[in-house]
Amino acid sequence: MTTVSAIIPTYNGETFIARAIESAQAQTVPPDEIVVIDDASTDGTTQLVATRFPRVRLVRLAGNVGSGAARNVGIAASTGEILAFLDHDDAWQPGYVAAQVKAMASDPGIVLSRTALMTVDSATGQSVRFGVAALKSRDDAIEQLLVGRNPFVTLSIIAVRRSAMNRVGWFDASLRLLNDRDLYLKLIDAGRFAGIGTALCTKYQHAGNQLYERGGATWLAEQLTIINRFFANPANNGFRRLEAKARRRARERVAQAMASRRQVG
């Protein structure tokens, strides 16, 4: 029987974390374990999780290390063959884990599975459905990750085989915002990616999770780091035509987001 670990990193998540944990506990096929990594929160997150969810494995870090390093702690503390990541401000629908397990079981060559997504604006309640981004080929996936917007949107729709993570390396802890994008580029050559067309995850948009707006300079620096790393590998010379475009689009995206923020402000 395939085992699943739900891994939830959190930092000052007192407002959201209960909803995330409850959604993991409400699965029709429950994960074998839920691991919450508290990244040195300064609010009541630790006490809330310890008090309300005693069956959850809670790991509290002494200092804030960022989401990538926190997820790595969760991987090390967990035992599941499938790693299902959930951000502390998102929630799964009850059939999420069952669908991911079914997708993985259908083909041992699948290393990553993702579902469609519903986003909800926490301020207005407006919702938007995101289908599973079409990845026509390995090259198409690479181009989207380098030049386009992240086709995977959020790690909360992602399940990965532990064996694949062990082969390619875990999250790059030096990337505080884009460690997920870096991971996808590493996993592309590890096996196939599956897509599930049903929206089985809800992402709640709020001021605290708008990456461009709250960390534009960091986002840009990390995206350029990922681009530099990719093109430094001679095996990727076939994508050289994308290099200048990738750098330009990264700068444009941050500039557009910052301009939009100034207009709203």
C-alpha positions in Angstrom: 0.0 0.0 0.0 1.4 3.4 -1.1 2.1 5.7 1.9 1.5 9.5 1.7 3.0 12.2 3.8 1.3 15.6 3.9 3.9 18.3 4.5 2.8 21.8 5.6 5.4 24.5 6.3 4.1 27.5 8.2 5.3 30.9 9.4 3.0 33.0 11.4 0.1 31.0 10.1 -2.2 31.2 13.1 -5.0 32.7 10.9 -4.8 29.9 8.3 -3.2 26.8 9.5 -6.3 25.1 11.1 -8.1 25.2 7.7 -5.1 23.6 6.0 -4.7 20.8 8.6 -8.5 20.1 8.7 -8.5 19.8 4.9 -5.7 17.2 5.1 -7.5 15.3 7.9 -10.8 15.3 5.9 -9.5 13.3 3.0 -11.5 10.3 1.7 -8.1 8.5 1.6 -6.2 10.2 4.5 -2.5 10.7 4.4 -0.5 8.4 6.6 0.9 11.3 8.4 0.6 15.1 8.5 3.9 16.9 9.3 3.7 20.6 10.1 7.0 22.5 10.2 6.8 25.8 12.1 9.4 28.1 10.7 10.0 30.0 14.0 6.6 31.7 14.1 6.2 34.6 16.4 2.4 34.4 16.7 0.3 31.6 18.2 0.8 29.1 15.5 2.8 26.6 17.6 0.3 26.6 20.4 -2.6 26.3 18.1 -1.3 23.3 16.3 -0.1 21.5 19.4 -3.4 22.1 21.2 -5.9 21.5 18.5 -4.1 18.9 16.5 -2.2 16.5 18.8 -2.0 13.8 16.2 -0.1 16.0 13.8 3.7 15.7 13.9 4.8 19.2 14.8 8.4 20.3 14.2 9.3 23.7 15.5 12.5 25.3 14.1 14.6 27.5 16.4 15.2 30.1 13.7 13.4 31.2 10.5 15.0 29.4 7.5 12.5 30.0 4.7 10.0 27.7 3.0 12.5 25.6 1.0 14.6 24.6 4.0 11.4 24.1 6.1 10.0 21.7 3.5 13.3 19.9 3.5 12.9 19.4 7.3 9.5 18.0 6.6 10.8 15.6 4.1 13.4 14.4 6.5 10.9 14.0 9.3 8.4 12.1 7.2 8.3 8.6 5.9 5.8 8.5 3.0 6.6 7.2 -0.5 4.5 10.1 -1.9 5.2 13.6 -0.6 2.1 15.9 -0.8 2.9 19.6 -0.1 0.3 22.0 1.2 0.9 25.7 1.9 -0.5 26.8 5.3 -3.0 29.2 3.7 -4.4 26.7 1.1 -6.8 23.8 1.5 -7.4 20.5 -0.3 -10.8 19.1 -1.3 -11.7 15.7 0.2 -10.7 13.7 -2.8 -7.3 15.2 -3.3 -5.0 12.5 -1.8 -7.0 9.7 -3.4 -6.7 11.3 -6.8 -2.9 11.8 -6.4 -2.4 8.2 -5.3 -4.4 6.9 -8.2 -2.4 8.9 -10.7 0.9 7.7 -9.3 -0.3 4.1 -9.2 -1.3 4.3 -12.9 2.3 4.5 -14.1 5.5 4.0 -12.1 7.3 6.4 -14.4 5.2 9.3 -13.1 7.3 11.3 -10.6 5.1 14.3 -10.2 1.3 14.7 -10.3 -0.7 17.9 -10.2 -4.4 18.8 -10.0 -6.4 21.7 -11.3 -6.9 24.6 -8.9 -9.5 27.0 -7.6 -8.2 30.4 -6.4 -10.3 32.6 -4.1 -9.7 36.2 -3.4 -9.9 36.4 0.4 -11.0 40.1 0.3 -13.8 39.8 -2.3 -14.7 36.1 -2.3 -14.3 36.0 -6.1 -13.1 32.6 -7.4 -11.2 31.6 -10.5 -10.6 28.1 -11.8 -7.1 27.2 -13.1 -7.0 24.0 -15.2 -4.0 21.8 -15.5 -1.5 23.7 -17.6 -0.8 21.8 -20.9 2.8 20.6 -21.0 3.2 19.4 -24.6 6.7 18.1 -24.1 9.8 18.3 -21.9 11.0 21.3 -23.9 7.7 23.0 -23.5 7.7 22.6 -19.8 11.2 24.0 -19.6 10.3 27.0 -21.7 7.2 27.8 -19.5 9.3 27.6 -16.4 12.1 29.8 -17.8 10.0 32.3 -19.8 6.4 32.0 -18.8 4.5 32.1 -15.6 4.8 29.1 -13.3 2.5 26.5 -15.0 2.2 24.7 -11.6 0.9 27.8 -9.8 1.4 26.4 -6.3 3.0 23.5 -4.5 -0.3 22.8 -2.9 -1.4 21.0 -6.1 1.8 18.9 -6.3 2.6 15.4 -5.2 6.0 13.9 -5.8 7.6 10.5 -5.4 10.2 10.5 -2.6 12.5 8.4 -4.7 12.5 11.1 -7.4 13.2 13.8 -4.8 16.1 11.7 -3.5 17.6 11.4 -7.0 17.4 15.1 -8.0 18.0 16.7 -4.6 15.5 18.3 -2.4 14.5 22.0 -2.3 17.3 24.6 -2.7 17.2 26.2 0.7 19.0 29.3 -0.6 15.9 30.2 -2.7 13.3 31.6 -0.3 10.6 32.3 -2.9 11.3 30.2 -6.0 12.5 26.9 -4.6 9.5 25.2 -6.2 10.3 26.4 -9.7 13.9 25.2 -9.2 12.6 21.8 -8.1 10.3 21.4 -11.2 13.3 22.0 -13.5 15.2 19.3 -11.7 12.4 16.8 -11.8 11.7 17.2 -15.5 14.4 14.7 -16.4 13.5 12.3 -13.6 10.3 11.0 -15.1 6.9 12.0 -16.4 4.4 14.5 -15.0 0.7 13.6 -14.6 -2.2 16.0 -14.7 -5.6 15.7 -12.9 -8.3 17.9 -14.5 -10.5 18.2 -11.3 -9.9 21.3 -9.1 -9.0 19.5 -5.9 -7.2 22.4 -4.1 -8.2 25.9 -3.2 -5.6 28.7 -3.1 -6.6 31.7 -1.0 -5.2 34.9 -2.3 -4.3 37.6 0.2 -1.9 40.4 0.7 0.7 38.2 2.4 1.1 35.7 -0.4 1.6 38.0 -3.5 5.2 37.2 -4.3 5.9 39.9 -6.9 4.4 42.6 -4.8 5.9 41.7 -1.4 9.3 40.5 -2.6 9.8 41.8 -6.2 13.6 42.3 -5.8 14.1 38.9 -4.2 11.8 37.2 -6.8 13.8 38.7 -9.6 17.2 37.8 -8.1 16.1 34.2 -7.5 14.6 33.8 -11.0 17.8 35.1 -12.5 19.7 32.7 -10.3 17.6 29.8 -11.7 18.2 31.1 -15.3 21.9 31.4 -14.8 22.2 27.9 -13.3 20.2 26.4 -16.1 22.3 28.0 -18.9 25.5 27.2 -17.1 24.9 23.5 -17.7 26.3 22.6 -21.2 23.5 20.0 -21.5 21.0 22.9 -21.9 22.8 24.6 -24.8 19.8 23.7 -27.0 17.8 26.2 -25.1 20.2 29.1 -25.6 17.7 30.9 -27.8 15.6 31.5 -24.7 18.2 33.0 -22.5 17.8 36.7 -23.3 14.0 36.4 -23.4 13.9 34.6 -20.0 15.9 37.4 -18.4 13.8 40.1 -20.1 10.5 38.5 -19.1 11.6 38.2 -15.5 12.4 41.9 -15.2 9.2 42.8 -17.1 7.0 40.7 -14.8 8.3 42.3 -11.6 8.1 45.8 -13.1 4.5 45.3 -14.1 3.5 43.9 -10.7 5.2 46.8 -8.9 3.5 49.4 -11.2 0.2 47.7 -10.5 0.8 47.9 -6.8 1.6 51.6 -7.0 -1.6 52.3 -8.9 -3.7 50.4 -6.3 -1.9 52.2 -3.5 
